[in-house]
Amino acid sequence: MKWITAIIKPFTLDDVRQALSDAGIAGMTVTEVKGFGRQHGHTELYRGAEYVVDFLPKLKVELAVSDEQVDLAIEAITNAARTGKIGDGKIFISDLAQAIRIRTMEVDSDAL
């Protein structure tokens, strides 16, 4: 099992959710986050004063998938979230040691 964490632009969420659903992957957690990478924020103008916005709004999408679903999930996220512009985001994949569904006590892949 793998734990996938994707940092994406907020306006791509609906497309990412739909792409994952179409790939047969159900369930995710989405958190509003702020951060920056190579783009280092941007400059904005407010009431005539220029200021730097260092941290840009992003969404963190987290999901647990079986080993067989990893490539499908990565393809779905990248195809749906890619705009071709800087700041499209990143995907991180980690090993998931164990998963337990609290209601039924199912474990590992059965719990996903």
Contact map, one row per residue, 1 for C-alpha under 8 A:
1110000000000000000000000000000000000000000000000000000000000001111000000000000000000000000000111100000000011000
1111000000000000000000000000000000000000000000000000000000000001111001000000000000000000000011110000000000000000
1111100000000000000000000000000000000000000000000000000000000111100000000000000000000000000011110000000000000000
0111110000000000000000000000000000000000000000000000000000001111100000000000000000000000001111000000000000000000
0011111000000000000000000000000000000000000000000000000000011110000000000000000000000000001110000000000000000000
0001111100000000000000000000000000000000000000000000000000111100000000000000100000000000111100000000000000000000
0000111110000000000000000000000000000000000000000000000001111000000000000000000000000000111000000000000000000000
0000011111011000000000000000000000000000000000000000000001111000000000000000000010000001110000000000000000000000
0000001111111000000000000000000000000000000000000000000011100000000000000000000010000011100000000000000000000000
0000000111111000000000000000000000000000000000000000000011100000000000000000000000000000000000000000000000000000
0000000011111100000000000000000000000000000000000000000000000000000000000000000000000000000000000000000000000000
0000000111111111000000000000000000000000000000000000000000000000000000000000000110000000000000000000000000000000
0000000111111111100000000000000000000000000000000000000000100000000000000000000010000000000000000000000000000000
0000000000111111110000000000000000000000000000000000000000000000000000000000000000000000000000000000000000000000
0000000000011111111000000000000000000000000000000000000000000000000000000000000110000000000000000000000000000000
0000000000011111111100000000000000000000000000000000000000000000000000000001100110000000000000000000000000000000
0000000000001111111110000000000000000000000000000000000000000000000000000000000000000000000000000000000000000000
0000000000000111111111000000000000000000000000000000000000000000000000000000000000000000000000000000000000000000
0000000000000011111111100000000000000000000000000000000000000000000000000001100100000000000000000000000000000000
0000000000000001111111111100000000000000000000000000000000000000000000001001100000000000000000000000000000000000
0000000000000000111111111100000000000000000000000000000000000000000000000000000000000000000000000000000000000000
0000000000000000011111111000000000000000000000000000000000000000000000000000000000000000000000000000000000000000
0000000000000000001111111000000000000000000000000000000000000000000000011001000000000000000000000000000000000000
0000000000000000000111111100000000000000000000000000000000000000000000000000000000000000000000000000000000000000
0000000000000000000111111110000000000000000000000000000000000000100010001000000000000000000000000000000000000000
0000000000000000000110011111000000000000000000000000000000000000000000000000000000000000000000000000000000000000
0000000000000000000000001111100000000000000000000000000000000010000000000000000000000000000000000000000000000000
0000000000000000000000000111110000000000000000000000000000001111000000000000000000000000000000000000000000000000
0000000000000000000000000011111000000000000000000000000000011110000000000000000000000000000000000000000000000000
0000000000000000000000000001111100000000000000000000000000111100000000000000000000000000000000000000000000000000
0000000000000000000000000000111110000000000000000000000000111000000000000000000000000000000000000000000000000000
0000000000000000000000000000011111000000000000000000000011110000000000000000000000000000000000000000000000000000
0000000000000000000000000000001111100000000000000000000011110000000000000000000000000000000000000000000000000000
0000000000000000000000000000000111110000000000000000001111100000000000000000000000000000000000000000000000000000
0000000000000000000000000000000011111000000000000000011111000000000000000000000000000000000000000000000000000000
0000000000000000000000000000000001111111100000000000011100000000000000000000000000000000000000000000000000000000
0000000000000000000000000000000000111111000000000000000000000000000000000000000000000010000000000000000000000000
0000000000000000000000000000000000011111000000000000000000000000000000000000000000000010000000000000000000000000
0000000000000000000000000000000000011111110000000000000000000000000000000000000000000110000000000000000000000000
0000000000000000000000000000000000011111110000000000011000000000000000000000000000000000000000000000000000000000
0000000000000000000000000000000000010011111000000001111100000000000000000000000000000000000000000000000000000000
0000000000000000000000000000000000000011111100000001110000000000000000000000000000000000000000000000000000000000
0000000000000000000000000000000000000000111110000111100000000000000000000000000000000000000000000000000000000000
0000000000000000000000000000000000000000011111000111100000000000000000000000000000000000000000000000000000000000
0000000000000000000000000000000000000000001111111110000000000000000000000000000000000000000000000000000000000000
0000000000000000000000000000000000000000000111111110000000000000000000000000000000000000000000000000000000000000
0000000000000000000000000000000000000000000011111000000000000000000000000000000000000000000000000000000000000000
0000000000000000000000000000000000000000000011111100000000000000000000000000000000000000000000000000000000000000
0000000000000000000000000000000000000000000011111110000000000000000000000000000000000000000000000000000000000000
0000000000000000000000000000000000000000001111011111000000000000000000000000000000000000000000000000000000000000
0000000000000000000000000000000000000000001111001111100000000000000000000000000000000000000000000000000000000000
0000000000000000000000000000000000000000111100000111110000000000000000000000000000000000000000000000000000000000
0000000000000000000000000000000000000000111100000011111100000000000000000000000000000000000000000000000000000000
0000000000000000000000000000000000110001110000000001111100000000000000000000000000000000000000000000000000000000
0000000000000000000000000000000001110001100000000000111110000000000000000000000000000000000000000000000000000000
0000000000000000000000000000000001110000100000000000111111000000000000000000000000000000000000000000000000000000
0000000011000000000000000000000111100000000000000000001111100000000000000000000000000000000000000000000000000000
0000001111000000000000000000000111100000000000000000000111110000000000000000000000000000000000000000000000000000
0000011111001000000000000000011111000000000000000000000011111000000000000000000000000000000000000000000000000000
0000111100000000000000000000111110000000000000000000000001111100000000000000000000000000000000000000000000000000
0001111100000000000000000001111000000000000000000000000000111110000000000000000000000000000000000000000000000000
0011110000000000000000000001110000000000000000000000000000011111000000000000000000000000000000000000000000000000
0011100000000000000000000011100000000000000000000000000000001111100000000000000000000000000000000000000000000000
1111000000000000000000000001000000000000000000000000000000000111110000000000000000000000000000010000000000000001
1111000000000000000000001000000000000000000000000000000000000011111111000000000000000000000000000000000000001001
1100000000000000000000000000000000000000000000000000000000000001111111000000000000000000000000000000000000001001
1100000000000000000000000000000000000000000000000000000000000000111111000000000000000000000000000000000000000000
0000000000000000000000000000000000000000000000000000000000000000111111100000000000000000000000000000000000000000
0000000000000000000000001000000000000000000000000000000000000000111111111000000000000000000000000000000000000000
0100000000000000000000000000000000000000000000000000000000000000111111111100000000000000000000000000000000000000
0000000000000000000000000000000000000000000000000000000000000000000111111110000000000000000000000000000000000000
0000000000000000000000100000000000000000000000000000000000000000000011111111000000000000000000000000000000000000
0000000000000000000100101000000000000000000000000000000000000000000011111111100000000000000000000000000000000000
0000000000000000000000000000000000000000000000000000000000000000000001111111110000000000001000000000000000000000
0000000000000000000000000000000000000000000000000000000000000000000000111111111000000000000000000000000000000000
0000000000000001001100100000000000000000000000000000000000000000000000011111111100000000000000000000000000000000
0000010000000001001100000000000000000000000000000000000000000000000000001111111110000000000000000000000000000000
0000000000000000000000000000000000000000000000000000000000000000000000000111111111000000000000000000000000000000
0000000000000000000000000000000000000000000000000000000000000000000000000011111111000000000000000000000000000000
0000000000010011001000000000000000000000000000000000000000000000000000000001111111000000000000000000000000000000
0000000110011011000000000000000000000000000000000000000000000000000000000000111111100001100000000000000000000000
0000000000000000000000000000000000000000000000000000000000000000000000000000011111111001000000000000000000000000
0000000000000000000000000000000000000000000000000000000000000000000000000000000011111001000000000000000000000000
0000000000000000000000000000000000000000000000000000000000000000000000000000000001111101000000000000000000000000
0000000000000000000000000000000000000000000000000000000000000000000000000000000001111111000000000000000000000000
0000000000000000000000000000000000000010000000000000000000000000000000000000000000011111000000000000000000000000
0000000010000000000000000000000000001110000000000000000000000000000000000000000000001111100000000000000000000000
0000000110000000000000000000000000000000000000000000000000000000000000000000000011111111110000000000000000000000
0000011110000000000000000000000000000000000000000000000000000000000000000000000010000011111000000000000000000000
0000011100000000000000000000000000000000000000000000000000000000000000000000000000000001111100000000000000000000
0001111000000000000000000000000000000000000000000000000000000000000000000100000000000000111110000000000000000000
0001110000000000000000000000000000000000000000000000000000000000000000000000000000000000011111000000000000000000
0111100000000000000000000000000000000000000000000000000000000000000000000000000000000000001111100000000000000000
0111000000000000000000000000000000000000000000000000000000000000000000000000000000000000000111110000000000000000
1110000000000000000000000000000000000000000000000000000000000000000000000000000000000000000011111000000000000000
1110000000000000000000000000000000000000000000000000000000000001000000000000000000000000000001111110000000000000
1000000000000000000000000000000000000000000000000000000000000000000000000000000000000000000000111110000000000000
1000000000000000000000000000000000000000000000000000000000000000000000000000000000000000000000011111000000110000
0000000000000000000000000000000000000000000000000000000000000000000000000000000000000000000000011111100000111011
0000000000000000000000000000000000000000000000000000000000000000000000000000000000000000000000000111110011110010
0000000000000000000000000000000000000000000000000000000000000000000000000000000000000000000000000011111111100011
0000000000000000000000000000000000000000000000000000000000000000000000000000000000000000000000000001111111000000
0000000000000000000000000000000000000000000000000000000000000000000000000000000000000000000000000000111110000000
0000000000000000000000000000000000000000000000000000000000000000000000000000000000000000000000000000111111000000
0000000000000000000000000000000000000000000000000000000000000000000000000000000000000000000000000001111111100010
0000000000000000000000000000000000000000000000000000000000000000000000000000000000000000000000000001110111110110
0000000000000000000000000000000000000000000000000000000000000000000000000000000000000000000000000111100011111110
1000000000000000000000000000000000000000000000000000000000000000000000000000000000000000000000000111000001111111
1000000000000000000000000000000000000000000000000000000000000000110000000000000000000000000000000010000000111111
0000000000000000000000000000000000000000000000000000000000000000000000000000000000000000000000000000000001111111
0000000000000000000000000000000000000000000000000000000000000000000000000000000000000000000000000011100011111111
0000000000000000000000000000000000000000000000000000000000000001110000000000000000000000000000000010100000011111
